[in-house]
Amino acid sequence: MISSRPIELLSPAKNAEIGIEAINHGADAVYIGAPRFGARAAAGNDTTEIARLVDYAHKYDARVYVALNTILKDDELLEAERIIGNMYSVGVDALIVQDMGILELDIPPIALHASTQTDNRTVEKVRFLENAGFSQVVLARELSLEQIRHISENTTVPLEVFIHGALCVSYSGQCYLSHCLSGRSANRGECAQYCRLPYTLLDADGKVLEKNKHLLSLKDMNRTDSLEALLDAGVSSLKIEGRLKEMSYVKNVTAWYRKKLDAILERRPEYVRSSSGKTDFFFTPDPNKSFNRGFTPYLLNEKDSKSISSPDTPKSMGEYIGMVKQVSSKSITVAGVQKLNNGDGICFFNESGIFEGFRVNRAEGNLIFPAEMPRIRIKTKLYRNYDQEFEKTLARKSADRRIAVNLELSGTLEKLCLLITDETGVSVSISREWSGEKARSPQSENQKNQLGKLGDTPFRMDKVVLNATENFFVPASLLADMRRQGAELLLKARKEAYRTEKRKSAKGIYPFPQSKLTYLGNVYNAKARKFYAGHGVSEIDPAFEVQVQDNVPLMFTRHCIRRESGHCFREKSAGEWKAPLYLCYKDTRLRLEFDCRLCEMRVYKE
């Protein structure tokens, strides 16, 4: 018999309402920001809202993970401890954490997931986290399929990877540029996104190599074509980025990956969905219609390492719709096949290479009338980053998720019994004493129809079986009452059957892979220092946020400006740029260094 591995589609939730819709659109789990201390400081949620999301998710055996994944000051630890206690009390399934000081707090046995902020790139690091009791580990986005497979083959902890959304140019947890330049720490959830700014690239002599380009800005991740390969490499949780994204984005992208995953699970019995219910969609998902800077599968394979940046704009380009065919004083004719709508948002690069846009006031086929006529040339490429009709569709009810149930009605002229069993095997029964009478005509179809009317419940009828001793008449009101009570009891029984995973026990003595931690260890409080010291680390430097250091790398990245520009040291045909290279923006000057052995670029402040 094939042993099936549960596969999780993990969606983001800026708030409870978006989290609920992520569940409706097929998520097996959602992650949401804690009231404080999440890596998206602007996406915190109060305990009451998180409890509401938990209650809804658990109806479908879906899980809720709460992100408390910043590094913490000493005077914040007690509040973090209180928040964690509250999360446990409302049934949160796991915490996503970065600060190892949390493991030294007096907290309940809530499951812990190691955030990607803990920089999980090696077997040794993942094995350490597994031994420390973490239930799931979020791997670095930069890992290749082979690296992921190697980690999976040498550990047993479930592995989580990102499959879609915005990309940090640096290894997560290893970027100090924002704190150095503005005092806003990425490890504290306050990144100022200096990577999205326009820079001028200079060589050692001050020669301009690139001017006003977004040279550190990456495209967005899209691993649609690699889902099955990721599962085969050992991944169990597939994560969509976006805790700051709006409702329509989460609906659309979650639905897209749900459909793709379901197609895989249908023909691969060794993988099984990790929550209950099936979703019907009332729209056709398309990630090109949601916010994106262009897409890249990002470093999964060697061929994916090229063209990962978005140097022309950090804004959403959306979907390509065609080229300008003709321009008049009030209208533009588009050469393309996409249907255009009143209210669409259209964008393009103007003659100066600046990205700009306009709103469509009226569309008549391929003839559009902008609300304000732009200066635009024939053959200019056009993109739509806001599809009015698509957004209207997503503003309405756009999916319906139901759990399959079988109903079995049996009985005699003195007693009726209704047994309801859901797709996971949870069942309830309802009995009624009654004085029945034989029917003059067949009643089976009518009884099946009445029992199948599950209405506003989260259930859908899969099969109805009638096992009555005789063909008798049952009032519709009685069947409706038994069906209604049965659905209520089944919901209660499912809630009682749901089990929240508890934190795993640490496995004996397990040293940390390094004996010394520099500022890259992000040790921000005494509890974290105690944790690492207790695991064999003899030298522990304070976090960069405690003690700013000069002439150290502020960013480590697999994105290489040389490679993207055709000047990689490994390419013999590439022209030489005189080192060192510099990125300049206003008064900011950053020096670039290149480690070809690791295929890394490092960024320093001059």
C-alpha positions as CSV (number, residue, x, y, z in Angstrom):
1,M,0.0,0.0,0.0
2,I,1.3,3.4,-1.0
3,S,2.0,5.7,2.0
4,S,0.7,9.2,1.0
5,R,2.5,12.4,2.1
6,P,0.2,15.3,3.0
7,I,0.8,18.4,0.8
8,E,0.0,21.8,2.0
9,L,-0.9,24.9,-0.1
10,L,-0.1,27.8,2.2
11,S,-1.6,31.3,1.5
12,P,-1.0,34.7,3.0
13,A,-3.6,36.7,5.0
14,K,-3.3,40.4,5.7
15,N,-6.3,40.0,8.0
16,A,-8.9,37.5,9.0
17,E,-11.3,38.3,6.1
18,I,-8.6,37.6,3.5
19,G,-7.6,34.5,5.4
20,I,-11.2,33.2,5.2
21,E,-11.3,33.8,1.5
22,A,-7.9,32.0,1.1
23,I,-9.5,29.0,2.8
24,N,-12.6,29.3,0.5
25,H,-10.3,29.4,-2.5
26,G,-8.5,26.2,-1.7
27,A,-5.7,27.0,0.9
28,D,-4.8,24.1,3.2
29,A,-3.3,26.6,5.6
30,V,-2.9,30.4,6.0
31,Y,-0.3,32.5,7.7
32,I,-1.2,35.8,9.3
33,G,0.7,38.4,11.4
34,A,0.7,38.4,15.2
35,P,-0.6,41.5,17.0
36,R,3.1,42.5,17.1
37,F,6.6,41.3,16.1
38,G,5.8,40.1,12.6
39,A,8.2,40.6,9.7
40,R,5.5,42.8,8.0
41,A,5.1,45.4,10.7
42,A,2.1,46.9,8.9
43,A,0.2,43.6,8.9
44,G,-0.5,42.9,12.6
45,N,-3.8,41.5,13.7
46,D,-5.6,41.4,17.1
47,T,-6.3,38.1,18.9
48,T,-10.0,38.2,18.3
49,E,-9.6,38.4,14.6
50,I,-7.0,35.6,14.6
51,A,-9.5,33.5,16.7
52,R,-12.2,34.1,14.1
53,L,-9.9,32.9,11.4
54,V,-8.9,29.8,13.4
55,D,-12.5,28.8,14.0
56,Y,-13.3,29.1,10.3
57,A,-10.1,27.3,9.0
58,H,-10.5,24.3,11.4
59,K,-14.0,23.6,9.9
60,Y,-12.1,22.4,6.8
61,D,-9.1,20.9,8.7
62,A,-7.1,23.8,7.4
63,R,-4.4,25.3,9.7
64,V,-3.5,28.8,10.8
65,Y,0.1,29.8,11.4
66,V,0.9,33.1,13.1
67,A,4.1,35.0,12.1
68,L,6.0,36.3,15.0
69,N,9.2,36.3,13.1
70,T,11.2,39.4,14.0
71,I,14.2,39.6,16.3
72,L,13.1,40.9,19.8
73,K,14.6,43.3,22.3
74,D,15.0,42.2,25.9
75,D,12.2,44.5,27.0
76,E,9.8,42.9,24.4
77,L,10.2,39.3,25.5
78,L,7.5,39.4,28.2
79,E,5.0,40.8,25.7
80,A,6.0,38.2,23.1
81,E,5.4,35.6,25.8
82,R,1.9,36.9,26.5
83,I,1.0,37.0,22.8
84,I,2.2,33.5,22.3
85,G,0.0,32.4,25.2
86,N,-2.9,34.1,23.6
87,M,-2.3,32.4,20.3
88,Y,-2.2,29.0,21.9
89,S,-5.4,29.7,23.8
90,V,-7.3,30.5,20.6
91,G,-6.1,27.4,18.8
92,V,-3.4,28.7,16.5
93,D,-1.7,25.7,14.9
94,A,1.9,27.0,14.9
95,L,4.1,30.1,15.3
96,I,6.5,31.1,12.6
97,V,9.6,32.5,14.4
98,Q,13.1,33.8,13.8
99,D,14.3,34.7,17.3
100,M,15.7,31.6,19.1
101,G,15.2,33.5,22.3
102,I,11.6,32.4,22.1
103,L,12.6,28.9,22.9
104,E,13.9,30.1,26.2
105,L,10.6,31.7,27.2
106,D,7.9,30.2,29.4
107,I,5.5,29.4,26.6
108,P,2.8,26.7,26.1
109,P,3.6,23.7,23.8
110,I,2.6,25.5,20.6
111,A,4.2,24.1,17.4
112,L,7.1,26.2,16.0
113,H,8.0,26.8,12.4
114,A,11.5,28.2,11.5
115,S,11.0,31.3,9.4
116,T,13.0,31.8,6.2
117,Q,14.5,34.7,8.2
118,T,16.6,32.1,10.0
119,D,18.5,31.6,6.8
120,N,17.9,27.9,6.2
121,R,20.3,26.8,3.4
122,T,22.1,23.7,4.6
123,V,21.5,20.2,5.9
124,E,23.3,21.1,9.1
125,K,21.1,24.1,9.8
126,V,17.9,22.3,9.0
127,R,18.9,19.3,11.1
128,F,19.7,21.6,14.0
129,L,16.3,23.2,13.8
130,E,14.7,19.7,13.6
131,N,16.5,18.6,16.7
132,A,15.5,21.8,18.5
133,G,11.8,20.8,18.1
134,F,10.7,22.8,15.1
135,S,7.8,21.1,13.3
136,Q,8.4,22.8,9.9
137,V,11.3,24.7,8.3
138,V,11.0,27.4,5.6
139,L,13.9,27.0,3.2
140,A,15.8,29.9,1.6
141,R,14.3,31.0,-1.7
142,E,17.6,30.7,-3.4
143,L,18.0,26.9,-3.1
144,S,18.0,24.8,-6.3
145,L,16.0,21.6,-6.7
146,E,19.1,19.5,-6.0
147,Q,19.9,21.4,-2.8
148,I,16.3,21.0,-1.6
149,R,16.4,17.3,-2.4
150,H,19.7,16.9,-0.5
151,I,18.2,18.6,2.6
152,S,15.1,16.4,2.4
153,E,17.1,13.2,2.0
154,N,19.1,14.0,5.2
155,T,16.4,15.3,7.5
156,T,12.8,14.3,8.4
157,V,11.3,17.6,9.3
158,P,8.6,18.9,6.8
159,L,10.1,21.4,4.4
160,E,8.3,24.6,3.2
161,V,9.3,26.6,0.1
162,F,8.0,29.7,-1.5
163,I,6.3,29.2,-4.9
164,H,4.9,32.7,-5.7
165,G,5.2,36.3,-5.0
166,A,7.7,39.1,-4.3
167,L,11.4,38.3,-4.0
168,C,13.8,39.8,-1.5
169,V,17.1,40.3,-3.4
170,S,19.1,39.3,-0.3
171,Y,19.1,36.0,1.5
172,S,16.3,36.5,4.0
173,G,17.5,37.5,7.5
174,Q,20.9,38.6,6.0
175,C,20.0,42.1,4.8
176,Y,21.1,45.1,6.8
177,L,21.0,47.8,4.2
178,S,17.7,49.3,5.3
179,H,18.8,49.6,9.0
180,C,22.2,51.0,8.0
181,L,20.8,53.7,5.7
182,S,17.6,54.6,7.6
183,G,17.5,52.8,11.0
184,R,14.6,50.7,9.8
185,S,15.5,47.1,10.2
186,A,14.3,44.3,7.9
187,N,14.8,41.9,10.8
188,R,12.4,44.0,12.8
189,G,9.7,44.1,10.0
190,E,10.5,47.6,8.9
191,C,12.4,47.3,5.6
192,A,12.5,50.5,3.7
193,Q,13.0,48.6,0.4
194,Y,16.2,50.3,-0.8
195,C,16.4,47.4,-3.3
196,R,13.5,48.9,-5.3
197,L,15.2,52.3,-5.8
198,P,16.8,53.5,-9.1
199,Y,20.6,53.3,-9.1
200,T,23.3,54.5,-11.4
201,L,26.1,51.9,-11.8
202,L,29.6,53.3,-11.9
203,D,33.0,51.6,-12.5
204,A,36.2,52.3,-10.5
205,D,36.9,55.4,-12.7
206,G,33.4,56.8,-12.3
207,K,32.3,55.8,-15.7
208,V,28.5,55.4,-16.0
209,L,27.7,51.8,-16.9
210,E,23.9,52.0,-16.2
211,K,21.9,55.1,-15.4
212,N,18.8,55.3,-13.2
213,K,17.9,51.6,-13.3
214,H,16.4,49.5,-10.6
215,L,19.4,47.2,-10.5
216,L,18.6,45.5,-7.2
217,S,14.9,45.0,-8.0
218,L,13.9,41.4,-8.8
219,K,10.9,40.0,-10.8
220,D,8.3,38.1,-8.8
221,M,8.5,34.4,-8.3
222,N,6.2,32.0,-10.2
223,R,7.0,28.3,-9.9
224,T,3.8,27.0,-11.6
225,D,5.8,24.7,-13.8
226,S,7.9,23.3,-11.0
227,L,5.3,22.2,-8.5
228,E,5.6,18.5,-9.1
229,A,9.4,18.7,-9.2
230,L,9.3,20.4,-5.8
231,L,7.1,17.7,-4.4
232,D,9.4,15.0,-5.8
233,A,12.4,16.8,-4.2
234,G,10.7,16.4,-0.8
235,V,8.8,19.6,-0.2
236,S,5.5,19.3,1.7
237,S,4.4,22.9,2.1
238,L,4.1,25.3,-0.9
239,K,3.9,28.9,0.2
240,I,2.5,32.0,-1.5
241,E,4.1,35.3,-0.5
242,G,1.9,38.3,0.2
243,R,0.9,39.3,3.8
244,L,0.5,42.8,2.5
245,K,-1.5,41.8,-0.6
246,E,-5.2,42.7,-1.1
247,M,-8.2,40.3,-1.3
248,S,-8.3,39.9,-5.0
249,Y,-4.7,38.9,-5.2
250,V,-5.0,36.2,-2.6
251,K,-8.2,34.8,-4.2
252,N,-6.7,34.7,-7.6
253,V,-3.3,33.3,-6.9
254,T,-4.6,30.7,-4.3
255,A,-7.2,29.5,-6.8
256,W,-4.5,29.2,-9.5
257,Y,-2.2,27.0,-7.5
258,R,-5.1,25.0,-6.0
259,K,-6.2,23.9,-9.5
260,K,-2.6,23.1,-10.5
261,L,-2.0,21.1,-7.4
262,D,-5.3,19.2,-7.6
263,A,-4.3,18.1,-11.1
264,I,-1.1,16.7,-9.7
265,L,-2.7,15.0,-6.7
266,E,-5.3,13.3,-8.9
267,R,-2.6,11.3,-10.7
268,R,0.0,11.0,-8.0
269,P,-1.5,8.9,-5.1
270,E,1.7,9.2,-3.1
271,Y,0.7,12.8,-2.4
272,V,-2.5,13.8,-0.7
273,R,-4.2,17.0,0.2
274,S,-3.7,18.1,3.8
275,S,-7.2,19.6,4.4
276,S,-10.8,18.8,3.7
277,G,-13.3,19.9,1.1
278,K,-13.4,20.7,-2.6
279,T,-13.6,24.2,-4.1
280,D,-15.7,25.2,-7.0
281,F,-14.5,28.4,-8.7
282,F,-16.7,31.0,-10.4
283,F,-13.9,32.6,-12.4
284,T,-10.8,31.5,-14.3
285,P,-7.7,32.2,-12.2
286,D,-4.8,33.9,-13.9
287,P,-1.7,35.2,-12.0
288,N,-0.9,37.6,-14.8
289,K,-3.9,39.6,-13.8
290,S,-2.7,40.2,-10.3
291,F,0.2,42.4,-9.1
292,N,3.5,41.2,-10.6
293,R,6.8,42.6,-11.8
294,G,7.2,39.9,-14.5
295,F,7.9,36.3,-13.4
296,T,10.9,34.1,-12.7
297,P,11.1,30.5,-11.3
298,Y,14.2,31.9,-9.5
299,L,17.2,29.7,-9.3
300,L,15.6,26.3,-9.1
301,N,17.7,25.2,-12.1
302,E,20.8,26.7,-13.6
303,K,18.8,28.1,-16.6
304,D,16.6,29.9,-14.1
305,S,19.5,32.0,-12.8
306,K,19.4,34.4,-15.8
307,S,17.1,37.3,-16.2
308,I,15.7,37.4,-12.7
309,S,15.8,41.2,-12.3
310,S,13.3,43.9,-13.2
311,P,15.6,46.9,-13.8
312,D,13.1,49.1,-15.7
313,T,10.5,49.4,-13.0
314,P,9.7,48.0,-9.5
315,K,5.9,48.5,-10.2
316,S,3.4,46.0,-11.4
317,M,3.4,45.6,-15.1
318,G,0.5,43.1,-15.2
319,E,-0.3,41.3,-18.5
320,Y,0.9,42.2,-22.0
321,I,-2.1,43.2,-24.1
322,G,-0.5,44.3,-27.4
323,M,1.1,47.2,-29.2
324,V,-0.1,50.7,-30.2
325,K,-1.3,50.5,-33.7
326,Q,-2.7,54.0,-34.2
327,V,-3.0,57.2,-32.2
328,S,-5.5,60.0,-32.6
329,S,-6.1,63.1,-30.5
330,K,-8.5,61.2,-28.2
331,S,-8.0,57.5,-28.7
332,I,-5.5,54.7,-29.1
333,T,-6.0,51.6,-31.3
334,V,-4.4,48.5,-29.9
335,A,-3.1,45.6,-32.0
336,G,-3.8,42.7,-29.7
337,V,-6.4,40.0,-28.8
338,Q,-7.2,40.8,-25.2
339,K,-10.7,42.0,-24.4
340,L,-10.4,45.6,-23.0
341,N,-12.9,47.1,-20.6
342,N,-14.0,50.5,-19.3
343,G,-12.0,51.3,-16.2
344,D,-8.9,49.2,-17.1
345,G,-5.5,50.4,-16.0
346,I,-3.0,50.5,-18.9
347,C,0.7,51.1,-18.6
348,F,3.8,51.5,-20.8
349,F,7.3,52.8,-21.0
350,N,7.4,56.3,-22.5
351,E,10.1,57.7,-24.9
352,S,12.4,58.4,-21.9
353,G,12.0,54.8,-20.6
354,I,9.8,55.9,-17.7
355,F,7.0,53.6,-16.7
356,E,3.6,55.4,-16.7
357,G,0.0,54.6,-17.2
358,F,-3.6,55.8,-17.8
359,R,-7.1,54.7,-17.1
360,V,-9.4,53.6,-19.9
361,N,-12.5,55.8,-19.9
362,R,-14.2,53.8,-22.7
363,A,-13.3,50.8,-24.7
364,E,-14.9,49.9,-28.0
365,G,-13.2,46.6,-29.1
366,N,-9.5,47.5,-29.7
367,L,-10.2,51.2,-29.7
368,I,-9.7,52.8,-26.3
369,F,-10.4,56.3,-25.1
370,P,-8.1,57.2,-22.1
371,A,-9.5,59.4,-19.3
372,E,-6.4,61.6,-20.0
373,M,-4.6,61.2,-23.3
374,P,-1.0,60.2,-22.8
375,R,1.9,61.1,-25.1
376,I,2.5,57.8,-26.8
377,R,4.1,56.4,-30.0
378,I,3.0,53.8,-32.4
379,K,4.5,50.3,-31.7
380,T,4.7,51.0,-28.0
381,K,4.1,47.9,-26.0
382,L,1.1,48.1,-23.7
383,Y,0.4,46.2,-20.4
384,R,-2.7,46.0,-18.3
385,N,-2.1,46.1,-14.6
386,Y,-5.7,46.5,-13.6
387,D,-8.5,44.5,-15.3
388,Q,-11.8,46.1,-14.3
389,E,-14.1,43.2,-15.1
390,F,-11.7,40.7,-13.5
391,E,-11.6,42.7,-10.3
392,K,-15.4,43.1,-10.3
393,T,-15.7,39.3,-10.5
394,L,-13.3,38.8,-7.6
395,A,-15.2,41.5,-5.5
396,R,-18.2,39.1,-5.5
397,K,-18.5,35.6,-4.2
398,S,-15.9,33.8,-6.4
399,A,-15.6,30.3,-4.9
400,D,-17.5,27.8,-2.8
401,R,-15.8,25.1,-0.7
402,R,-17.7,22.1,0.6
403,I,-16.9,18.9,2.5
404,A,-18.3,15.8,0.9
405,V,-20.7,13.8,3.1
406,N,-22.7,10.6,2.7
407,L,-26.2,10.4,4.2
408,E,-27.9,7.1,5.1
409,L,-31.6,7.1,6.1
410,S,-32.9,3.9,7.8
411,G,-35.8,3.0,9.9
412,T,-39.3,1.6,10.4
413,L,-42.8,3.0,10.8
414,E,-41.9,3.7,14.5
415,K,-38.4,5.1,14.3
416,L,-36.1,6.9,11.8
417,C,-32.3,7.2,11.9
418,L,-30.1,9.4,9.8
419,L,-26.4,8.7,9.7
420,I,-24.1,11.4,8.2
421,T,-20.4,10.6,7.5
422,D,-18.0,13.1,6.1
423,E,-15.0,12.5,3.7
424,T,-12.6,12.1,6.6
425,G,-14.7,9.4,8.4
426,V,-16.2,11.5,11.1
427,S,-19.9,10.5,11.6
428,V,-23.0,11.4,13.6
429,S,-26.4,9.9,13.8
430,I,-29.9,11.4,14.6
431,S,-32.9,9.3,15.6
432,R,-36.6,10.3,15.8
433,E,-39.5,8.4,17.2
434,W,-42.5,8.8,14.8
435,S,-45.7,7.3,13.6
436,G,-45.1,6.6,10.0
437,E,-47.5,5.5,7.2
438,K,-46.9,3.7,4.0
439,A,-46.8,5.8,0.9
440,R,-48.9,5.2,-2.2
441,S,-46.1,6.2,-4.6
442,P,-42.3,5.8,-4.5
443,Q,-40.6,8.2,-2.1
444,S,-36.9,7.6,-2.7
445,E,-36.1,10.4,-5.1
446,N,-38.1,12.9,-3.0
447,Q,-36.3,11.8,0.2
448,K,-32.9,12.0,-1.5
449,N,-33.6,15.5,-2.7
450,Q,-34.7,16.6,0.7
451,L,-31.7,15.2,2.5
452,G,-29.3,16.6,-0.1
453,K,-30.3,20.2,0.5
454,L,-27.4,21.2,2.7
455,G,-27.7,24.9,2.0
456,D,-25.5,27.2,3.9
457,T,-23.6,24.5,5.7
458,P,-20.0,23.7,4.7
459,F,-21.1,20.3,3.4
460,R,-22.2,18.9,0.0
461,M,-24.0,15.7,-0.6
462,D,-21.9,13.0,-2.2
463,K,-24.2,10.0,-1.8
464,V,-27.6,9.3,-0.2
465,V,-28.5,5.7,0.8
466,L,-32.0,4.7,1.8
467,N,-32.3,1.6,4.0
468,A,-35.9,1.9,5.2
469,T,-37.8,-1.4,5.7
470,E,-40.7,-0.1,3.6
471,N,-41.7,2.6,1.2
472,F,-43.2,5.1,3.6
473,F,-44.0,8.8,3.5
474,V,-41.8,11.1,5.6
475,P,-42.8,14.8,5.9
476,A,-40.4,17.1,4.3
477,S,-40.3,19.2,7.6
478,L,-39.1,16.1,9.5
479,L,-36.3,15.3,7.0
480,A,-35.3,18.9,7.0
481,D,-35.1,19.0,10.8
482,M,-33.0,15.8,11.0
483,R,-30.7,17.1,8.2
484,R,-30.3,20.4,9.9
485,Q,-29.5,18.9,13.3
486,G,-27.2,16.3,11.7
487,A,-25.2,19.1,10.0
488,E,-24.9,21.0,13.3
489,L,-23.8,17.8,15.1
490,L,-21.3,16.9,12.4
491,L,-19.7,20.4,12.6
492,K,-19.4,19.9,16.4
493,A,-18.0,16.4,16.0
494,R,-15.4,17.6,13.4
495,K,-14.3,20.4,15.8
496,E,-13.9,17.9,18.6
497,A,-12.0,15.6,16.3
498,Y,-9.5,18.3,15.2
499,R,-6.1,18.0,16.8
500,T,-3.7,20.9,16.9
501,E,-0.1,19.7,16.7
502,K,2.0,20.3,19.9
503,R,5.6,21.4,19.9
504,K,8.0,18.6,19.4
505,S,10.5,17.8,22.2
506,A,14.1,18.7,21.6
507,K,16.3,15.8,20.8
508,G,19.0,15.6,23.4
509,I,22.3,17.4,23.0
510,Y,22.7,18.9,19.6
511,P,25.3,21.6,18.9
512,F,24.7,24.5,16.6
513,P,26.6,24.1,13.3
514,Q,28.9,27.1,14.1
515,S,31.0,27.7,17.2
516,K,31.1,31.5,16.5
517,L,28.2,33.8,15.6
518,T,28.9,37.2,14.0
519,Y,26.4,39.9,13.4
520,L,24.8,37.6,10.9
521,G,23.4,35.5,13.7
522,N,21.0,38.3,14.6
523,V,21.3,37.8,18.3
524,Y,19.3,40.7,19.8
525,N,18.5,39.7,23.3
526,A,19.9,37.8,26.4
527,K,17.5,34.8,25.9
528,A,18.8,34.3,22.3
529,R,22.4,34.5,23.6
530,K,21.6,31.9,26.3
531,F,20.1,29.6,23.7
532,Y,23.1,29.6,21.4
533,A,25.5,29.4,24.3
534,G,23.6,26.3,25.5
535,H,24.2,24.8,22.1
536,G,28.0,25.1,22.0
537,V,28.5,28.6,20.5
538,S,31.5,30.1,22.3
539,E,31.6,33.5,20.6
540,I,28.4,35.5,20.1
541,D,28.5,39.0,18.5
542,P,25.5,41.2,19.0
543,A,23.0,41.8,16.2
544,F,23.7,44.6,13.7
545,E,20.7,46.4,15.2
546,V,22.5,46.6,18.5
547,Q,26.0,47.5,17.2
548,V,26.3,48.9,13.7
549,Q,29.5,47.7,12.1
550,D,31.6,49.4,9.4
551,N,32.9,47.8,6.3
552,V,30.9,44.6,6.5
553,P,28.5,43.3,3.9
554,L,25.0,44.7,4.3
555,M,23.5,42.4,1.7
556,F,24.3,38.9,0.4
557,T,22.6,38.0,-2.8
558,R,22.6,35.4,-5.6
559,H,21.5,38.2,-8.0
560,C,24.6,39.3,-9.9
561,I,24.6,42.6,-11.7
562,R,27.5,41.4,-13.8
563,R,25.8,38.3,-15.0
564,E,22.5,40.1,-15.7
565,S,24.4,42.7,-17.8
566,G,26.5,40.1,-19.7
567,H,29.7,40.8,-17.8
568,C,30.0,37.7,-15.7
569,F,33.7,36.8,-14.9
570,R,32.9,33.3,-16.1
571,E,31.9,34.4,-19.5
572,K,35.1,34.8,-21.7
573,S,33.3,36.9,-24.2
574,A,32.1,39.4,-21.7
575,G,33.6,42.8,-21.8
576,E,35.6,44.0,-18.7
577,W,34.2,46.5,-16.2
578,K,36.9,48.1,-14.1
579,A,36.4,47.0,-10.4
580,P,35.2,47.9,-7.9
581,L,31.7,48.7,-9.1
582,Y,29.4,51.2,-7.3
583,L,25.7,51.8,-7.1
584,C,24.7,55.4,-6.5
585,Y,21.4,56.9,-5.5
586,K,21.4,60.6,-4.4
587,D,24.0,60.7,-1.5
588,T,24.1,56.9,-1.1
589,R,27.1,55.1,-2.6
590,L,27.3,51.3,-2.3
591,R,30.3,49.2,-3.3
592,L,29.8,45.8,-4.9
593,E,32.0,42.7,-4.4
594,F,31.6,39.4,-6.3
595,D,32.3,35.9,-5.0
596,C,32.3,33.7,-8.1
597,R,33.0,30.6,-6.1
598,L,29.7,31.0,-4.3
599,C,28.1,32.9,-7.2
600,E,27.2,35.7,-4.8
601,M,27.2,39.5,-4.9
602,R,27.8,41.4,-1.7
603,V,26.9,45.0,-1.0
604,Y,28.8,47.4,1.2
605,K,28.2,51.0,2.2
606,E,31.0,53.4,1.2
